[in-house]
């Protein structure tokens, strides 16, 4: 992990989520260890009005290890101001039961070491194209 030094906000966000999910899903470490590597102990994450602290975030990640088979972050735009980043991205995901895409509007604050301290996200499921129920958007 590292801060924004020498990296664009778009690349930072893509790397952050890709690395976090990869370590969580493909690694053997306890999910709490992975969460702590990417988030400060006082993490507060609000997604669509649902608040998650560290304990809730860890509980939320455990099913991902069992069911996630793939994910890709398509960062459309991102800007940074000091330790804060605003980004608009699409998460394309596959699980053992389905695949889909979610548009995300992200507003976050990061510690100097690159760990997430605060995050507020608004999401919207991307509709599956008619006649193509199992196709993952490019």
DRENPA-3360 file (N, C-alpha, C; in nm, 2 decimals, always signed):
BEGIN
1 = XXXXXXXX = +0.09/-0.12/+0.00/+0.00/+0.00/+0.00/+0.09/+0.12/+0.00 ~ +0.04/+0.23/-0.06/+0.11/+0.35/-0.06/+0.01/+0.46/-0.09 ~ +0.05/+0.59/-0.07/-0.03/+0.70/-0.10/-0.04/+0.73/-0.24 ~ -0.09/+0.85/-0.27/-0.11/+0.90/-0.41/+0.02/+0.95/-0.47 ~ +0.13/+0.96/-0.40/+0.25/+1.02/-0.46/+0.29/+0.95/-0.59 ~ +0.29/+1.03/-0.69/+0.34/+0.99/-0.82/+0.24/+0.90/-0.90 ~ +0.12/+0.89/-0.86/+0.02/+0.81/-0.93/-0.11/+0.89/-0.95 ~ -0.18/+0.87/-1.06/-0.30/+0.95/-1.09/-0.41/+0.90/-1.00;
9 = XXXXXXXX = -0.51/+0.98/-0.96/-0.62/+0.93/-0.88/-0.69/+0.82/-0.94 ~ -0.71/+0.82/-1.08/-0.78/+0.71/-1.15/-0.70/+0.57/-1.12 ~ -0.57/+0.58/-1.14/-0.49/+0.46/-1.12/-0.49/+0.42/-0.98 ~ -0.48/+0.51/-0.88/-0.48/+0.48/-0.74/-0.61/+0.40/-0.70 ~ -0.73/+0.45/-0.74/-0.85/+0.39/-0.71/-0.86/+0.25/-0.77 ~ -0.83/+0.24/-0.90/-0.83/+0.11/-0.97/-0.74/+0.01/-0.90 ~ -0.62/+0.05/-0.87/-0.52/-0.03/-0.80/-0.57/-0.07/-0.66 ~ -0.62/+0.03/-0.59/-0.67/+0.00/-0.45/-0.77/-0.11/-0.45;
17 = XXXXXXXX = -0.88/-0.09/-0.52/-0.99/-0.19/-0.52/-0.95/-0.33/-0.58 ~ -0.87/-0.32/-0.69/-0.82/-0.45/-0.75/-0.74/-0.53/-0.66 ~ -0.64/-0.46/-0.60/-0.55/-0.53/-0.50/-0.62/-0.58/-0.38 ~ -0.71/-0.50/-0.32/-0.78/-0.54/-0.21/-0.87/-0.66/-0.24 ~ -0.94/-0.66/-0.34/-1.03/-0.77/-0.38/-0.95/-0.90/-0.41 ~ -0.84/-0.88/-0.48/-0.75/-0.99/-0.52/-0.70/-1.06/-0.39 ~ -0.65/-0.98/-0.30/-0.59/-1.04/-0.18/-0.70/-1.11/-0.10 ~ -0.82/-1.05/-0.10/-0.93/-1.10/-0.02/-0.98/-1.23/-0.07;
25 = XXXXXXXX = -1.00/-1.24/-0.21/-1.06/-1.35/-0.27/-0.96/-1.46/-0.30 ~ -0.84/-1.43/-0.34/-0.74/-1.53/-0.38/-0.64/-1.57/-0.27 ~ -0.64/-1.49/-0.16/-0.54/-1.52/-0.06/-0.59/-1.61/+0.05 ~ -0.50/-1.65/+0.13/-0.54/-1.75/+0.24/-0.54/-1.68/+0.38 ~ -0.51/-1.55/+0.38/-0.51/-1.47/+0.51/-0.65/-1.45/+0.56 ~ -0.66/-1.44/+0.69/-0.79/-1.40/+0.75/-0.84/-1.27/+0.69 ~ -0.97/-1.26/+0.65/-1.02/-1.14/+0.59/-1.00/-1.02/+0.68 ~ -0.99/-1.03/+0.81/-0.96/-0.92/+0.90/-0.82/-0.86/+0.87;
33 = XXXXXXXX = -0.73/-0.95/+0.85/-0.59/-0.91/+0.82/-0.59/-0.83/+0.69 ~ -0.66/-0.87/+0.59/-0.66/-0.80/+0.46/-0.74/-0.67/+0.47 ~ -0.85/-0.67/+0.54/-0.92/-0.54/+0.57/-0.83/-0.44/+0.63 ~ -0.76/-0.48/+0.73/-0.67/-0.39/+0.81/-0.55/-0.34/+0.72 ~ -0.51/-0.42/+0.63/-0.40/-0.37/+0.54/-0.45/-0.26/+0.45 ~ -0.58/-0.26/+0.42/-0.63/-0.16/+0.32/-0.72/-0.05/+0.39 ~ -0.75/-0.06/+0.51/-0.84/+0.03/+0.58/-0.78/+0.07/+0.72 ~ -0.80/+0.19/+0.76/-0.76/+0.23/+0.90/-0.85/+0.17/+1.00;
41 = XXXXXXXX = -0.81/+0.15/+1.13/-0.89/+0.09/+1.23/-1.03/+0.16/+1.25 ~ -1.03/+0.29/+1.22/-1.15/+0.37/+1.24/-1.23/+0.39/+1.12 ~ -1.22/+0.30/+1.02/-1.28/+0.31/+0.89/-1.44/+0.33/+0.91 ~ -1.49/+0.42/+0.83/-1.63/+0.44/+0.83/-1.67/+0.44/+0.68 ~ -1.75/+0.34/+0.64/-1.79/+0.33/+0.50/-1.94/+0.34/+0.49 ~ -1.99/+0.42/+0.41/-2.14/+0.44/+0.39/-2.17/+0.41/+0.25 ~ -2.24/+0.30/+0.22/-2.28/+0.27/+0.08/-2.43/+0.27/+0.07 ~ -2.48/+0.36/-0.01/-2.63/+0.37/-0.03/-2.70/+0.39/+0.11;
49 = XXXXXXXX = -2.64/+0.46/+0.20/-2.70/+0.49/+0.33/-2.67/+0.39/+0.43 ~ -2.60/+0.28/+0.40/-2.58/+0.17/+0.50/-2.44/+0.19/+0.55 ~ -2.43/+0.21/+0.68/-2.30/+0.24/+0.75/-2.23/+0.11/+0.78 ~ -2.10/+0.10/+0.75/-2.02/-0.01/+0.79/-1.89/+0.04/+0.86 ~ -1.87/-0.01/+0.98/-1.75/+0.02/+1.05/-1.66/-0.10/+1.02 ~ -1.54/-0.11/+1.09/-1.45/-0.22/+1.07/-1.51/-0.36/+1.08 ~ -1.58/-0.38/+1.19/-1.64/-0.51/+1.21/-1.74/-0.55/+1.10 ~ -1.83/-0.45/+1.07/-1.93/-0.48/+0.96/-1.86/-0.50/+0.83;
57 = XXXXXXXX = -1.75/-0.43/+0.80/-1.68/-0.44/+0.67/-1.62/-0.58/+0.67 ~ -1.56/-0.63/+0.77/-1.50/-0.76/+0.78/-1.61/-0.87/+0.75 ~ -1.72/-0.85/+0.82/-1.83/-0.95/+0.80/-1.88/-0.95/+0.66 ~ -1.89/-0.83/+0.60/-1.93/-0.81/+0.46/-1.84/-0.88/+0.36 ~ -1.71/-0.88/+0.39/-1.61/-0.94/+0.30/-1.60/-1.09/+0.30 ~ -1.64/-1.15/+0.41/-1.63/-1.30/+0.42/-1.71/-1.37/+0.31 ~ -1.83/-1.34/+0.27/-1.90/-1.41/+0.16/-1.83/-1.39/+0.03 ~ -1.76/-1.27/+0.01/-1.69/-1.25/-0.12/-1.59/-1.36/-0.14;
65 = XXXXXXXX = -1.52/-1.40/-0.04/-1.42/-1.50/-0.05/-1.48/-1.63/-0.11 ~ -1.60/-1.66/-0.07/-1.66/-1.79/-0.11/-1.72/-1.78/-0.25 ~ -1.78/-1.66/-0.29/-1.86/-1.65/-0.41/-1.80/-1.57/-0.52 ~ -1.71/-1.48/-0.50/-1.66/-1.40/-0.61/-1.56/-1.48/-0.69 ~ -1.59/-1.47/-0.82/-1.50/-1.54/-0.92/-1.42/-1.44/-1.01 ~ -1.46/-1.32/-1.01/-1.39/-1.22/-1.09/-1.45/-1.08/-1.07 ~ -1.37/-0.98/-1.09/-1.41/-0.84/-1.08/-1.31/-0.75/-1.15 ~ -1.37/-0.64/-1.21/-1.29/-0.55/-1.28/-1.35/-0.41/-1.26;
73 = XXXXXXXX = -1.26/-0.31/-1.23/-1.30/-0.18/-1.20/-1.26/-0.09/-1.32 ~ -1.36/-0.03/-1.38/-1.35/+0.06/-1.49/-1.36/+0.20/-1.44 ~ -1.25/+0.27/-1.41/-1.26/+0.41/-1.35/-1.27/+0.51/-1.47 ~ -1.39/+0.58/-1.47/-1.42/+0.67/-1.57/-1.35/+0.81/-1.55 ~ -1.35/+0.85/-1.42/-1.28/+0.97/-1.38/-1.26/+0.97/-1.23 ~ -1.16/+1.05/-1.20/-1.12/+1.06/-1.05/-1.04/+1.18/-1.04 ~ -1.07/+1.25/-0.92/-0.99/+1.37/-0.89/-0.95/+1.36/-0.74 ~ -0.83/+1.42/-0.71/-0.79/+1.42/-0.57/-0.76/+1.56/-0.52;
81 = XXXXXXXX = -0.78/+1.58/-0.40/-0.75/+1.70/-0.33/-0.69/+1.67/-0.19 ~ -0.56/+1.67/-0.18/-0.49/+1.62/-0.06/-0.52/+1.48/-0.04 ~ -0.58/+1.44/+0.08/-0.61/+1.30/+0.11/-0.75/+1.25/+0.07 ~ -0.81/+1.33/-0.01/-0.95/+1.30/-0.05/-0.95/+1.27/-0.20 ~ -1.04/+1.17/-0.24/-1.05/+1.13/-0.38/-1.20/+1.12/-0.41 ~ -1.24/+1.18/-0.52/-1.38/+1.16/-0.57/-1.36/+1.08/-0.71 ~ -1.44/+0.98/-0.72/-1.43/+0.90/-0.85/-1.57/+0.85/-0.89 ~ -1.57/+0.83/-1.02/-1.69/+0.76/-1.08/-1.64/+0.64/-1.16;
89 = XXXXXXXX = -1.69/+0.52/-1.12/-1.64/+0.40/-1.18/-1.75/+0.30/-1.19 ~ -1.72/+0.20/-1.28/-1.81/+0.09/-1.29/-1.74/-0.04/-1.24 ~ -1.81/-0.11/-1.15/-1.75/-0.24/-1.11/-1.83/-0.35/-1.19 ~ -1.75/-0.43/-1.26/-1.80/-0.54/-1.33/-1.76/-0.66/-1.25 ~ -1.86/-0.75/-1.21/-1.83/-0.86/-1.12/-1.89/-0.99/-1.17 ~ -1.83/-1.10/-1.12/-1.88/-1.23/-1.14/-1.88/-1.30/-1.01 ~ -1.99/-1.37/-0.98/-1.99/-1.46/-0.86/-2.02/-1.60/-0.91 ~ -2.03/-1.69/-0.82/-2.06/-1.83/-0.86/-2.20/-1.84/-0.91;
97 = XXXXXXXX = -2.29/-1.74/-0.89/-2.43/-1.75/-0.93/-2.47/-1.65/-1.03 ~ -2.39/-1.54/-1.05/-2.44/-1.44/-1.14/-2.32/-1.34/-1.18 ~ -2.35/-1.26/-1.28/-2.25/-1.15/-1.31/-2.33/-1.03/-1.34 ~ -2.27/-0.91/-1.32/-2.33/-0.79/-1.35/-2.24/-0.67/-1.33 ~ -2.29/-0.55/-1.34/-2.22/-0.43/-1.33/-2.29/-0.33/-1.24 ~ -2.21/-0.25/-1.17/-2.27/-0.15/-1.08/-2.19/-0.02/-1.10 ~ -2.26/+0.09/-1.13/-2.20/+0.22/-1.14/-2.18/+0.27/-1.00 ~ -2.07/+0.33/-0.97/-2.04/+0.38/-0.83/-1.99/+0.52/-0.84;
105 = XXXXXXXX = -2.05/+0.60/-0.75/-2.00/+0.74/-0.72/-1.93/+0.74/-0.59 ~ -1.80/+0.76/-0.58/-1.72/+0.74/-0.47/-1.66/+0.87/-0.42 ~ -1.67/+0.89/-0.29/-1.60/+1.00/-0.22/-1.53/+0.95/-0.10 ~ -1.40/+0.95/-0.10/-1.32/+0.89/+0.00/-1.21/+0.97/+0.06 ~ -1.16/+0.94/+0.18/-1.05/+1.00/+0.24/-0.95/+0.88/+0.27 ~ -0.82/+0.91/+0.25/-0.72/+0.81/+0.27/-0.61/+0.86/+0.36 ~ -0.55/+0.76/+0.44/-0.44/+0.80/+0.52/-0.31/+0.81/+0.44 ~ -0.21/+0.87/+0.49/-0.08/+0.89/+0.42/-0.03/+0.76/+0.36;
113 = XXXXXXXX = -0.05/+0.65/+0.43/+0.00/+0.52/+0.38/-0.09/+0.45/+0.28 ~ -0.19/+0.52/+0.23/-0.28/+0.47/+0.13/-0.40/+0.39/+0.18 ~ -0.41/+0.37/+0.31/-0.53/+0.30/+0.36/-0.65/+0.39/+0.36 ~ -0.77/+0.33/+0.33/-0.89/+0.41/+0.33/-0.94/+0.44/+0.48 ~ -0.97/+0.57/+0.50/-1.02/+0.61/+0.63/-1.17/+0.63/+0.63 ~ -1.22/+0.69/+0.52/-1.37/+0.72/+0.51/-1.41/+0.70/+0.37 ~ -1.53/+0.65/+0.35/-1.58/+0.64/+0.21/-1.73/+0.65/+0.21 ~ -1.78/+0.72/+0.11/-1.92/+0.74/+0.09/-1.95/+0.70/-0.05;
121 = XXXXXXXX = -2.04/+0.61/-0.08/-2.06/+0.56/-0.21/-2.21/+0.55/-0.24 ~ -2.25/+0.59/-0.36/-2.38/+0.58/-0.41/-2.37/+0.48/-0.53 ~ -2.46/+0.39/-0.54/-2.44/+0.29/-0.65/-2.57/+0.27/-0.72 ~ -2.56/+0.22/-0.85/-2.67/+0.19/-0.93/-2.64/+0.07/-1.01 ~ -2.73/-0.03/-1.01/-2.71/-0.15/-1.09/-2.72/-0.11/-1.24 ~ -2.63/-0.16/-1.32/-2.63/-0.13/-1.46/-2.73/-0.24/-1.52 ~ -2.83/-0.19/-1.59/-2.93/-0.29/-1.65/-2.86/-0.38/-1.75 ~ -2.90/-0.51/-1.75/-2.85/-0.61/-1.84/-2.91/-0.58/-1.98;
129 = XXXXXXXX = -2.84/-0.58/-2.08/-2.90/-0.55/-2.22/-3.00/-0.66/-2.25 ~ -3.11/-0.62/-2.31/-3.22/-0.71/-2.35/-3.17/-0.82/-2.44 ~ -3.21/-0.94/-2.41/-3.17/-1.05/-2.49/-3.03/-1.10/-2.46 ~ -2.97/-1.05/-2.36/-2.83/-1.09/-2.33/-2.81/-1.11/-2.18 ~ -2.90/-1.19/-2.11/-2.90/-1.20/-1.97/-2.77/-1.24/-1.90 ~ -2.69/-1.32/-1.96/-2.57/-1.36/-1.90/-2.44/-1.29/-1.94 ~ -2.45/-1.19/-2.02/-2.34/-1.12/-2.08/-2.29/-1.01/-1.99 ~ -2.16/-1.02/-1.96/-2.10/-0.91/-1.88/-2.05/-0.80/-1.97;
137 = XX = -2.10/-0.68/-1.94/-2.05/-0.56/-2.02/-1.90/-0.55/-2.03 ~ -1.85/-0.51/-2.14/-1.71/-0.49/-2.16/-1.66/-0.37/-2.09;
% end
